[in-house]
Amino acid sequence: MIVQNKYIKIKTDKEYTLHNYIYDAYLELITQKQYIKSDNSFKLNYCYIKFDDNLVDIENASPSDFDIRIAISNINLIGNVSKVECNYTYTPIYVYDIATTETTYDLSEYLDRKITAIGFGTLVDYNATILACVDTSNYSIYFKENISIERKDIFSSDALSSESYPINLAPITNKYQIVEGGVTRKFPCYTALYSIGLGTRKGVMDIEYVIGTDIDVIEESSTSFGFNLRKGLEPNKYPTPTTYAGNLYPLPLEVSREILPNINLYPGNGKYPLLSDYKYIVYKYRYYYFDEFNYDYIDLDEYFTMSLPNDTKGLFEIVTKIERSDV
Protein backbone atom coordinates (compact mmCIF):
# COMPACT_ATOMS: atom_id res chain seq x y z
CA MET A 1 0.00 0.00 0.00
CA ILE A 2 1.29 3.43 -0.96
CA VAL A 3 0.66 6.81 0.67
CA GLN A 4 1.37 9.76 -1.61
CA ASN A 5 1.08 13.47 -0.93
CA LYS A 6 -0.07 14.72 -4.33
CA TYR A 7 0.33 18.37 -3.39
CA ILE A 8 0.14 21.12 -0.80
CA LYS A 9 -1.42 24.31 -2.15
CA ILE A 10 -1.01 27.59 -0.26
CA LYS A 11 -3.30 30.29 -1.58
CA THR A 12 -2.99 33.97 -0.64
CA ASP A 13 -2.53 36.69 -3.26
CA LYS A 14 -0.59 34.01 -5.15
CA GLU A 15 -0.77 30.24 -5.24
CA TYR A 16 2.14 27.98 -4.32
CA THR A 17 2.17 24.22 -4.97
CA LEU A 18 4.56 22.10 -2.87
CA HIS A 19 4.96 18.57 -1.52
CA ASN A 20 5.39 17.62 2.12
CA TYR A 21 7.45 14.97 3.89
CA ILE A 22 5.32 12.20 5.42
CA TYR A 23 6.59 11.01 8.80
CA ASP A 24 7.14 7.38 9.73
CA ALA A 25 4.68 7.94 12.59
CA TYR A 26 1.93 8.48 10.02
CA LEU A 27 2.79 5.25 8.19
CA GLU A 28 2.83 3.40 11.53
CA LEU A 29 -0.60 4.79 12.43
CA ILE A 30 -2.09 3.64 9.11
CA THR A 31 -0.48 0.19 9.52
CA GLN A 32 -1.83 -0.34 13.03
CA LYS A 33 -5.32 0.72 11.96
CA GLN A 34 -5.40 -2.25 9.55
CA TYR A 35 -5.56 -4.89 12.29
CA ILE A 36 -5.72 -3.15 15.69
CA LYS A 37 -9.01 -1.65 16.86
CA SER A 38 -8.87 2.03 17.70
CA ASP A 39 -11.44 4.77 18.09
CA ASN A 40 -9.11 7.24 16.37
CA SER A 41 -8.84 7.80 12.62
CA PHE A 42 -5.70 8.96 10.85
CA LYS A 43 -7.34 12.15 9.59
CA LEU A 44 -5.01 15.17 9.64
CA ASN A 45 -7.25 17.41 11.72
CA TYR A 46 -4.89 20.34 12.11
CA CYS A 47 -2.49 22.50 10.15
CA TYR A 48 0.45 24.00 12.06
CA ILE A 49 2.25 27.19 10.95
CA LYS A 50 5.70 28.49 11.89
CA PHE A 51 6.60 32.15 11.38
CA ASP A 52 9.83 34.08 10.78
CA ASP A 53 12.54 31.59 11.84
CA ASN A 54 13.44 28.43 9.97
CA LEU A 55 12.43 25.07 11.36
CA VAL A 56 15.49 23.22 12.66
CA ASP A 57 14.53 19.70 11.52
CA ILE A 58 11.77 19.44 8.93
CA GLU A 59 11.69 15.62 9.24
CA ASN A 60 11.34 15.53 13.01
CA ALA A 61 9.15 18.42 14.13
CA SER A 62 6.85 18.59 17.13
CA PRO A 63 3.85 20.87 17.76
CA SER A 64 5.93 23.10 20.05
CA ASP A 65 8.13 24.02 17.06
CA PHE A 66 5.22 25.93 15.51
CA ASP A 67 3.48 29.18 16.41
CA ILE A 68 -0.19 28.61 15.60
CA ARG A 69 -2.60 25.79 14.81
CA ILE A 70 -5.56 25.93 12.40
CA ALA A 71 -8.40 23.41 12.44
CA ILE A 72 -9.56 21.62 9.31
CA SER A 73 -12.48 23.35 7.58
CA ASN A 74 -13.37 20.77 4.94
CA ILE A 75 -12.51 17.22 3.87
CA ASN A 76 -13.85 14.97 1.12
CA LEU A 77 -13.07 11.61 -0.44
CA ILE A 78 -13.18 10.25 -3.98
CA GLY A 79 -11.82 6.92 -5.19
CA ASN A 80 -12.10 3.63 -7.02
CA VAL A 81 -11.62 -0.02 -6.09
CA SER A 82 -7.83 0.33 -5.72
CA LYS A 83 -7.31 3.82 -4.34
CA VAL A 84 -8.86 6.67 -2.40
CA GLU A 85 -8.05 10.38 -2.69
CA CYS A 86 -8.47 12.63 0.33
CA ASN A 87 -8.75 16.41 -0.09
CA TYR A 88 -8.27 18.70 2.92
CA THR A 89 -8.85 22.45 3.28
CA TYR A 90 -7.66 24.61 6.19
CA THR A 91 -8.76 28.23 6.54
CA PRO A 92 -8.11 30.44 9.62
CA ILE A 93 -11.53 31.32 10.95
CA TYR A 94 -9.77 31.25 14.31
CA VAL A 95 -6.31 30.17 15.42
CA TYR A 96 -4.84 28.44 18.45
CA ASP A 97 -1.68 30.15 19.70
CA ILE A 98 0.69 27.38 20.79
CA ALA A 99 2.82 29.58 23.07
CA THR A 100 -0.09 31.15 24.98
CA THR A 101 -2.43 28.13 24.62
CA GLU A 102 -5.24 30.54 23.78
CA THR A 103 -7.73 30.52 20.92
CA THR A 104 -8.48 33.78 19.16
CA TYR A 105 -10.57 35.06 16.27
CA ASP A 106 -8.36 38.16 16.03
CA LEU A 107 -5.76 37.41 13.37
CA SER A 108 -4.14 40.87 13.32
CA GLU A 109 -0.93 39.96 15.18
CA TYR A 110 -0.18 37.17 12.67
CA LEU A 111 -0.89 39.07 9.45
CA ASP A 112 1.98 39.63 7.00
CA ARG A 113 4.40 37.41 8.92
CA LYS A 114 6.51 35.10 6.78
CA ILE A 115 5.54 31.41 6.87
CA THR A 116 8.68 29.27 7.09
CA ALA A 117 7.13 25.84 7.66
CA ILE A 118 3.74 24.12 7.64
CA GLY A 119 2.96 20.93 9.54
CA PHE A 120 -0.05 18.62 9.59
CA GLY A 121 -1.15 16.37 12.41
CA THR A 122 -3.72 15.05 14.82
CA LEU A 123 -4.92 15.88 18.29
CA VAL A 124 -6.08 12.87 20.31
CA ASP A 125 -6.90 13.09 24.01
CA TYR A 126 -5.08 16.45 24.16
CA ASN A 127 -1.94 14.85 22.68
CA ALA A 128 -0.87 16.63 19.50
CA THR A 129 1.36 14.93 16.93
CA ILE A 130 2.98 16.16 13.73
CA LEU A 131 2.62 13.57 10.95
CA ALA A 132 3.77 15.52 7.88
CA CYS A 133 5.67 18.73 7.24
CA VAL A 134 6.81 21.05 4.43
CA ASP A 135 9.61 23.66 4.47
CA THR A 136 8.45 26.97 2.97
CA SER A 137 11.40 29.13 4.08
CA ASN A 138 12.67 29.55 0.51
CA TYR A 139 9.37 31.05 -0.63
CA SER A 140 7.92 34.50 0.01
CA ILE A 141 4.70 33.25 1.58
CA TYR A 142 3.05 35.54 4.12
CA PHE A 143 0.10 34.97 6.40
CA LYS A 144 -3.01 36.71 5.09
CA GLU A 145 -6.54 36.89 6.38
CA ASN A 146 -7.74 35.16 3.20
CA ILE A 147 -5.09 32.41 3.30
CA SER A 148 -6.21 28.90 2.38
CA ILE A 149 -4.10 25.74 2.65
CA GLU A 150 -5.11 22.62 0.74
CA ARG A 151 -3.61 19.15 0.57
CA LYS A 152 -4.39 16.07 -1.48
CA ASP A 153 -3.28 12.61 -0.32
CA ILE A 154 -3.66 9.42 -2.34
CA PHE A 155 -3.85 6.00 -0.66
CA SER A 156 -3.48 3.13 -3.12
CA SER A 157 -3.34 -0.66 -2.94
CA ASP A 158 -2.52 -3.61 -5.20
CA ALA A 159 -5.64 -5.31 -3.80
CA LEU A 160 -9.16 -4.61 -5.09
CA SER A 161 -11.97 -3.50 -2.79
CA SER A 162 -15.47 -4.96 -2.79
CA GLU A 163 -16.68 -1.44 -1.99
CA SER A 164 -16.39 1.68 -4.14
CA TYR A 165 -12.97 2.45 -2.61
CA PRO A 166 -10.58 0.83 -0.07
CA ILE A 167 -12.35 1.75 3.15
CA ASN A 168 -9.43 0.48 5.24
CA LEU A 169 -7.22 3.21 3.71
CA ALA A 170 -9.68 6.07 4.10
CA PRO A 171 -8.67 8.60 6.80
CA ILE A 172 -12.33 9.32 7.57
CA THR A 173 -15.45 7.21 7.80
CA ASN A 174 -18.80 7.80 6.13
CA LYS A 175 -20.51 5.07 8.15
CA TYR A 176 -22.14 5.57 11.56
CA GLN A 177 -23.98 3.33 13.97
CA ILE A 178 -27.15 4.69 15.57
CA VAL A 179 -27.69 3.29 19.08
CA GLU A 180 -31.14 3.79 20.59
CA GLY A 181 -31.64 4.12 24.33
CA GLY A 182 -32.42 6.79 26.87
CA VAL A 183 -30.43 9.03 24.55
CA THR A 184 -29.98 8.31 20.86
CA ARG A 185 -26.28 8.07 20.12
CA LYS A 186 -24.36 8.13 16.85
CA PHE A 187 -20.94 6.49 16.72
CA PRO A 188 -18.46 6.48 13.81
CA CYS A 189 -17.67 3.02 12.44
CA TYR A 190 -14.17 1.83 11.56
CA THR A 191 -12.78 -1.43 10.20
CA ALA A 192 -10.16 -3.98 11.27
CA LEU A 193 -8.97 -7.22 9.70
CA TYR A 194 -11.22 -10.12 10.68
CA SER A 195 -9.83 -12.92 8.51
CA ILE A 196 -7.65 -13.77 5.55
CA GLY A 197 -8.24 -16.53 3.01
CA LEU A 198 -7.88 -17.94 -0.48
CA GLY A 199 -10.40 -17.76 -3.27
CA THR A 200 -10.93 -18.56 -6.92
CA ARG A 201 -13.11 -15.48 -7.30
CA LYS A 202 -12.57 -11.90 -6.24
CA GLY A 203 -14.07 -11.19 -2.82
CA VAL A 204 -15.12 -14.80 -2.14
CA MET A 205 -13.16 -17.05 0.23
CA ASP A 206 -12.99 -20.79 -0.40
CA ILE A 207 -10.64 -21.17 2.59
CA GLU A 208 -10.89 -18.70 5.49
CA TYR A 209 -8.59 -18.20 8.47
CA VAL A 210 -9.98 -16.06 11.30
CA ILE A 211 -7.32 -13.86 12.86
CA GLY A 212 -6.56 -14.76 16.45
CA THR A 213 -8.30 -18.15 16.09
CA ASP A 214 -6.92 -19.84 12.98
CA ILE A 215 -4.01 -17.55 12.15
CA ASP A 216 -1.93 -14.82 13.79
CA VAL A 217 -0.68 -11.51 12.48
CA ILE A 218 3.10 -11.44 12.05
CA GLU A 219 4.34 -7.93 12.86
CA GLU A 220 7.27 -7.59 10.48
CA SER A 221 7.99 -3.99 11.46
CA SER A 222 6.15 -0.87 12.59
CA THR A 223 4.99 -0.33 8.99
CA SER A 224 4.41 -3.90 7.77
CA PHE A 225 2.60 -7.08 8.81
CA GLY A 226 2.06 -10.48 7.27
CA PHE A 227 0.63 -14.01 7.42
CA ASN A 228 1.92 -17.49 6.68
CA LEU A 229 -0.30 -19.26 4.12
CA ARG A 230 -0.20 -22.52 2.18
CA LYS A 231 -1.54 -23.15 -1.29
CA GLY A 232 -1.29 -26.12 -3.70
CA LEU A 233 1.57 -28.09 -2.16
CA GLU A 234 1.09 -31.15 -4.38
CA PRO A 235 -1.69 -32.78 -6.47
CA ASN A 236 -4.90 -33.49 -4.60
CA LYS A 237 -5.80 -36.99 -3.36
CA TYR A 238 -9.43 -37.84 -2.74
CA PRO A 239 -11.11 -41.11 -1.65
CA THR A 240 -11.80 -43.54 -4.53
CA PRO A 241 -12.51 -47.31 -4.66
CA THR A 242 -8.75 -47.86 -4.42
CA THR A 243 -7.73 -44.76 -2.47
CA TYR A 244 -9.42 -44.12 0.84
CA ALA A 245 -8.98 -42.20 4.07
CA GLY A 246 -6.31 -43.45 6.39
CA ASN A 247 -2.80 -42.28 5.90
CA LEU A 248 -4.10 -40.66 2.72
CA TYR A 249 -6.27 -37.56 2.90
CA PRO A 250 -7.26 -34.56 0.77
CA LEU A 251 -4.50 -31.99 0.42
CA PRO A 252 -4.66 -28.27 -0.42
CA LEU A 253 -6.00 -27.53 -3.87
CA GLU A 254 -3.51 -27.51 -6.74
CA VAL A 255 -4.60 -27.06 -10.32
CA SER A 256 -1.79 -27.90 -12.73
CA ARG A 257 -3.87 -27.09 -15.84
CA GLU A 258 -7.27 -25.45 -16.23
CA ILE A 259 -9.59 -26.82 -18.93
CA LEU A 260 -12.49 -24.54 -19.80
CA PRO A 261 -15.23 -24.80 -22.47
CA ASN A 262 -14.42 -23.66 -26.02
CA ILE A 263 -15.60 -24.48 -29.54
CA ASN A 264 -13.96 -27.91 -29.52
CA LEU A 265 -14.17 -28.58 -25.81
CA TYR A 266 -17.45 -28.35 -23.96
CA PRO A 267 -19.30 -30.02 -21.07
CA GLY A 268 -20.46 -33.57 -21.73
CA ASN A 269 -20.66 -36.98 -20.13
CA GLY A 270 -16.91 -37.21 -19.94
CA LYS A 271 -15.76 -33.62 -20.20
CA TYR A 272 -16.61 -30.73 -17.90
CA PRO A 273 -14.94 -27.67 -16.36
CA LEU A 274 -12.89 -28.36 -13.24
CA LEU A 275 -12.28 -26.11 -10.28
CA SER A 276 -10.04 -23.13 -10.93
CA ASP A 277 -6.86 -22.69 -8.91
CA TYR A 278 -6.89 -20.13 -6.11
CA LYS A 279 -6.33 -16.81 -7.80
CA TYR A 280 -6.78 -14.36 -4.91
CA ILE A 281 -5.67 -13.76 -1.38
CA VAL A 282 -8.74 -12.22 0.23
CA TYR A 283 -8.61 -9.90 3.24
CA LYS A 284 -11.90 -9.58 5.09
CA TYR A 285 -12.43 -6.45 7.19
CA ARG A 286 -15.11 -6.19 9.86
CA TYR A 287 -16.88 -2.99 10.88
CA TYR A 288 -16.90 -1.95 14.53
CA TYR A 289 -17.55 1.15 16.60
CA PHE A 290 -16.36 2.42 19.94
CA ASP A 291 -19.14 2.84 22.51
CA GLU A 292 -17.98 5.90 24.43
CA PHE A 293 -20.59 5.43 27.16
CA ASN A 294 -19.70 1.80 27.94
CA TYR A 295 -16.08 2.26 26.87
CA ASP A 296 -16.04 -0.86 24.72
CA TYR A 297 -15.57 -1.90 21.09
CA ILE A 298 -18.72 -3.32 19.50
CA ASP A 299 -18.39 -5.54 16.42
CA LEU A 300 -20.97 -5.32 13.66
CA ASP A 301 -21.99 -8.23 11.45
CA GLU A 302 -20.92 -6.24 8.40
CA TYR A 303 -17.79 -6.79 6.30
CA PHE A 304 -15.98 -5.81 3.13
CA THR A 305 -13.07 -7.46 1.33
CA MET A 306 -9.80 -6.59 -0.38
CA SER A 307 -8.71 -9.16 -3.01
CA LEU A 308 -5.06 -9.46 -4.03
CA PRO A 309 -4.24 -11.45 -7.23
CA ASN A 310 -1.69 -14.15 -6.36
CA ASP A 311 -0.34 -17.25 -8.14
CA THR A 312 2.17 -18.40 -5.51
CA LYS A 313 2.38 -22.14 -4.79
CA GLY A 314 3.32 -23.95 -1.60
CA LEU A 315 4.03 -22.46 1.81
CA PHE A 316 4.56 -18.70 1.62
CA GLU A 317 4.32 -15.50 3.62
CA ILE A 318 2.21 -12.62 2.39
CA VAL A 319 3.38 -9.24 3.70
CA THR A 320 1.44 -5.97 3.69
CA LYS A 321 3.65 -2.89 3.82
CA ILE A 322 2.72 0.77 4.05
CA GLU A 323 5.15 2.96 2.09
CA ARG A 324 5.42 6.61 1.17
CA SER A 325 5.70 7.74 -2.42
CA ASP A 326 8.02 10.63 -3.28
CA VAL A 327 6.43 11.30 -6.65
C-alpha positions in Angstrom: 0.0 0.0 0.0 1.3 3.4 -1.0 0.7 6.8 0.7 1.4 9.8 -1.6 1.1 13.5 -0.9 -0.1 14.7 -4.3 0.3 18.4 -3.4 0.1 21.1 -0.8 -1.4 24.3 -2.1 -1.0 27.6 -0.3 -3.3 30.3 -1.6 -3.0 34.0 -0.6 -2.5 36.7 -3.3 -0.6 34.0 -5.2 -0.8 30.2 -5.2 2.1 28.0 -4.3 2.2 24.2 -5.0 4.6 22.1 -2.9 5.0 18.6 -1.5 5.4 17.6 2.1 7.4 15.0 3.9 5.3 12.2 5.4 6.6 11.0 8.8 7.1 7.4 9.7 4.7 7.9 12.6 1.9 8.5 10.0 2.8 5.2 8.2 2.8 3.4 11.5 -0.6 4.8 12.4 -2.1 3.6 9.1 -0.5 0.2 9.5 -1.8 -0.3 13.0 -5.3 0.7 12.0 -5.4 -2.2 9.6 -5.6 -4.9 12.3 -5.7 -3.1 15.7 -9.0 -1.6 16.9 -8.9 2.0 17.7 -11.4 4.8 18.1 -9.1 7.2 16.4 -8.8 7.8 12.6 -5.7 9.0 10.9 -7.3 12.1 9.6 -5.0 15.2 9.6 -7.3 17.4 11.7 -4.9 20.3 12.1 -2.5 22.5 10.1 0.5 24.0 12.1 2.3 27.2 10.9 5.7 28.5 11.9 6.6 32.1 11.4 9.8 34.1 10.8 12.5 31.6 11.8 13.4 28.4 10.0 12.4 25.1 11.4 15.5 23.2 12.7 14.5 19.7 11.5 11.8 19.4 8.9 11.7 15.6 9.2 11.3 15.5 13.0 9.2 18.4 14.1 6.9 18.6 17.1 3.8 20.9 17.8 5.9 23.1 20.1 8.1 24.0 17.1 5.2 25.9 15.5 3.5 29.2 16.4 -0.2 28.6 15.6 -2.6 25.8 14.8 -5.6 25.9 12.4 -8.4 23.4 12.4 -9.6 21.6 9.3 -12.5 23.4 7.6 -13.4 20.8 4.9 -12.5 17.2 3.9 -13.9 15.0 1.1 -13.1 11.6 -0.4 -13.2 10.2 -4.0 -11.8 6.9 -5.2 -12.1 3.6 -7.0 -11.6 0.0 -6.1 -7.8 0.3 -5.7 -7.3 3.8 -4.3 -8.9 6.7 -2.4 -8.1 10.4 -2.7 -8.5 12.6 0.3 -8.7 16.4 -0.1 -8.3 18.7 2.9 -8.9 22.5 3.3 -7.7 24.6 6.2 -8.8 28.2 6.5 -8.1 30.4 9.6 -11.5 31.3 10.9 -9.8 31.3 14.3 -6.3 30.2 15.4 -4.8 28.4 18.5 -1.7 30.2 19.7 0.7 27.4 20.8 2.8 29.6 23.1 -0.1 31.2 25.0 -2.4 28.1 24.6 -5.2 30.5 23.8 -7.7 30.5 20.9 -8.5 33.8 19.2 -10.6 35.1 16.3 -8.4 38.2 16.0 -5.8 37.4 13.4 -4.1 40.9 13.3 -0.9 40.0 15.2 -0.2 37.2 12.7 -0.9 39.1 9.5 2.0 39.6 7.0 4.4 37.4 8.9 6.5 35.1 6.8 5.5 31.4 6.9 8.7 29.3 7.1 7.1 25.8 7.7 3.7 24.1 7.6 3.0 20.9 9.5 -0.1 18.6 9.6 -1.2 16.4 12.4 -3.7 15.0 14.8 -4.9 15.9 18.3 -6.1 12.9 20.3 -6.9 13.1 24.0 -5.1 16.5 24.2 -1.9 14.8 22.7 -0.9 16.6 19.5 1.4 14.9 16.9 3.0 16.2 13.7 2.6 13.6 11.0 3.8 15.5 7.9 5.7 18.7 7.2 6.8 21.0 4.4 9.6 23.7 4.5 8.5 27.0 3.0 11.4 29.1 4.1 12.7 29.6 0.5 9.4 31.1 -0.6 7.9 34.5 0.0 4.7 33.3 1.6 3.1 35.5 4.1 0.1 35.0 6.4 -3.0 36.7 5.1 -6.5 36.9 6.4 -7.7 35.2 3.2 -5.1 32.4 3.3 -6.2 28.9 2.4 -4.1 25.7 2.7 -5.1 22.6 0.7 -3.6 19.2 0.6 -4.4 16.1 -1.5 -3.3 12.6 -0.3 -3.7 9.4 -2.3 -3.8 6.0 -0.7 -3.5 3.1 -3.1 -3.3 -0.7 -2.9 -2.5 -3.6 -5.2 -5.6 -5.3 -3.8 -9.2 -4.6 -5.1 -12.0 -3.5 -2.8 -15.5 -5.0 -2.8 -16.7 -1.4 -2.0 -16.4 1.7 -4.1 -13.0 2.4 -2.6 -10.6 0.8 -0.1 -12.4 1.7 3.1 -9.4 0.5 5.2 -7.2 3.2 3.7 -9.7 6.1 4.1 -8.7 8.6 6.8 -12.3 9.3 7.6 -15.5 7.2 7.8 -18.8 7.8 6.1 -20.5 5.1 8.1 -22.1 5.6 11.6 -24.0 3.3 14.0 -27.1 4.7 15.6 -27.7 3.3 19.1 -31.1 3.8 20.6 -31.6 4.1 24.3 -32.4 6.8 26.9 -30.4 9.0 24.6 -30.0 8.3 20.9 -26.3 8.1 20.1 -24.4 8.1 16.8 -20.9 6.5 16.7 -18.5 6.5 13.8 -17.7 3.0 12.4 -14.2 1.8 11.6 -12.8 -1.4 10.2 -10.2 -4.0 11.3 -9.0 -7.2 9.7 -11.2 -10.1 10.7 -9.8 -12.9 8.5 -7.6 -13.8 5.5 -8.2 -16.5 3.0 -7.9 -17.9 -0.5 -10.4 -17.8 -3.3 -10.9 -18.6 -6.9 -13.1 -15.5 -7.3 -12.6 -11.9 -6.2 -14.1 -11.2 -2.8 -15.1 -14.8 -2.1 -13.2 -17.1 0.2 -13.0 -20.8 -0.4 -10.6 -21.2 2.6 -10.9 -18.7 5.5 -8.6 -18.2 8.5 -10.0 -16.1 11.3 -7.3 -13.9 12.9 -6.6 -14.8 16.5 -8.3 -18.1 16.1 -6.9 -19.8 13.0 -4.0 -17.6 12.2 -1.9 -14.8 13.8 -0.7 -11.5 12.5 3.1 -11.4 12.1 4.3 -7.9 12.9 7.3 -7.6 10.5 8.0 -4.0 11.5 6.1 -0.9 12.6 5.0 -0.3 9.0 4.4 -3.9 7.8 2.6 -7.1 8.8 2.1 -10.5 7.3 0.6 -14.0 7.4 1.9 -17.5 6.7 -0.3 -19.3 4.1 -0.2 -22.5 2.2 -1.5 -23.2 -1.3 -1.3 -26.1 -3.7 1.6 -28.1 -2.2 1.1 -31.2 -4.4 -1.7 -32.8 -6.5 -4.9 -33.5 -4.6 -5.8 -37.0 -3.4 -9.4 -37.8 -2.7 -11.1 -41.1 -1.6 -11.8 -43.5 -4.5 -12.5 -47.3 -4.7 -8.7 -47.9 -4.4 -7.7 -44.8 -2.5 -9.4 -44.1 0.8 -9.0 -42.2 4.1 -6.3 -43.5 6.4 -2.8 -42.3 5.9 -4.1 -40.7 2.7 -6.3 -37.6 2.9 -7.3 -34.6 0.8 -4.5 -32.0 0.4 -4.7 -28.3 -0.4 -6.0 -27.5 -3.9 -3.5 -27.5 -6.7 -4.6 -27.1 -10.3 -1.8 -27.9 -12.7 -3.9 -27.1 -15.8 -7.3 -25.5 -16.2 -9.6 -26.8 -18.9 -12.5 -24.5 -19.8 -15.2 -24.8 -22.5 -14.4 -23.7 -26.0 -15.6 -24.5 -29.5 -14.0 -27.9 -29.5 -14.2 -28.6 -25.8 -17.5 -28.3 -24.0 -19.3 -30.0 -21.1 -20.5 -33.6 -21.7 -20.7 -37.0 -20.1 -16.9 -37.2 -19.9 -15.8 -33.6 -20.2 -16.6 -30.7 -17.9 -14.9 -27.7 -16.4 -12.9 -28.4 -13.2 -12.3 -26.1 -10.3 -10.0 -23.1 -10.9 -6.9 -22.7 -8.9 -6.9 -20.1 -6.1 -6.3 -16.8 -7.8 -6.8 -14.4 -4.9 -5.7 -13.8 -1.4 -8.7 -12.2 0.2 -8.6 -9.9 3.2 -11.9 -9.6 5.1 -12.4 -6.4 7.2 -15.1 -6.2 9.9 -16.9 -3.0 10.9 -16.9 -1.9 14.5 -17.5 1.2 16.6 -16.4 2.4 19.9 -19.1 2.8 22.5 -18.0 5.9 24.4 -20.6 5.4 27.2 -19.7 1.8 27.9 -16.1 2.3 26.9 -16.0 -0.9 24.7 -15.6 -1.9 21.1 -18.7 -3.3 19.5 -18.4 -5.5 16.4 -21.0 -5.3 13.7 -22.0 -8.2 11.4 -20.9 -6.2 8.4 -17.8 -6.8 6.3 -16.0 -5.8 3.1 -13.1 -7.5 1.3 -9.8 -6.6 -0.4 -8.7 -9.2 -3.0 -5.1 -9.5 -4.0 -4.2 -11.4 -7.2 -1.7 -14.2 -6.4 -0.3 -17.3 -8.1 2.2 -18.4 -5.5 2.4 -22.1 -4.8 3.3 -24.0 -1.6 4.0 -22.5 1.8 4.6 -18.7 1.6 4.3 -15.5 3.6 2.2 -12.6 2.4 3.4 -9.2 3.7 1.4 -6.0 3.7 3.7 -2.9 3.8 2.7 0.8 4.1 5.1 3.0 2.1 5.4 6.6 1.2 5.7 7.7 -2.4 8.0 10.6 -3.3 6.4 11.3 -6.7 
